[in-house]
């Protein structure tokens, strides 16, 4: 939870992934939900897949992604902070699976 200050980056990465898939004309039915809520750690807390299951009712297959990509510490090749490693890997996987 130490890096959750970049949690909004997850929503931005999901939006970017949707845009990439649409522009590449990947033949999938895409439903993008970007909920905005407090992200507080507790014993009742990040059960998103269970919450989202009813939205995918009737779907044969569905995926839930929770992007939180953080690079630390900084190196000569990249700064410390949010990155798009998860986005790039997911996009590549989906292109291979569906294109």
N, C-alpha and C positions, 0 to 999 in steps of 0.2 A: 504493500500500500504506500510505500515511501514515495513512489513516482506517480501516484495517481493524479498529481496536478496536471499531467498530460492526458488524462482520461478522455478529454474532449477530442484528442487526436484520434481516438478510436472511431468516433462518429465521422470525422473528416476522412479517415481512411476507408470506411465503409462506403461513403459517398463517392470517393475517388474510384474505388473498385467497381461500383455500379456504372460509373461513367465509362471506365475503360472497357467493361464487358459490353455495354451498349454500342460504343463506337466500333468495337471489333466485331460486332454482330454475332456474338456467341449465342447459339440457339438455346437459350434457357428462359424459363418463366421467372422473372425477377420481381420480388417484392422487398422493398427496402424500408425498414422501420428504424427511425433514429429517435429513440426516446431520450428525453432529457430529464435527469433526476439527480437528487443528491446521491453521492456515492460514499456512504459512511460505513466504515467497518464495524461489524458487530456479529454476534452469534447467529443472527437471522439474515445476514448478508447473502455481487459480481456474478443467484439461481436463475439467471436470465434465460437459459434454454428451456427450463420448465415453464417460465412465464410466457415465452414466445410460442410454445407448442400449439396452443389453440389457434394462433394465426396461420399455422401451417396445416390445419386440419384438412384432410383429403389429399394432401401432397404425398406422392410416393416416396420421395426423398427430400430432405431439407437439411440445411446447415445453419449453425449459429456460430458466428465469429465474434470474438472479443479481442480486438486489437489493443495491445499496450506494448508498443515497441520503444525500448529505451536503451540507449547506448551509454555505457559508463564504464570506466572513465574515458576521457577524451584520449585519442591517439593522434599520431601524425596524419592518419588518413581520414579521421572523422571527429567531429566535435561531440561533446557530451550532450545528451538530450534526446528528444523524440526523433524517430527515424521511420522509414517506410519498408523495412525488411519484411514484415508480415504481409503488407499489401502486395509487394512484388511477388512473394512466394505464392500467395493465394491466387493472384491473377494468373501466374504461370501454370499452376495446377489446374485451374478451371479452363484455361485455353486448351490444355492437353486433353482434359476429360471430355469437353463438349465441342471443340472446334473440329 
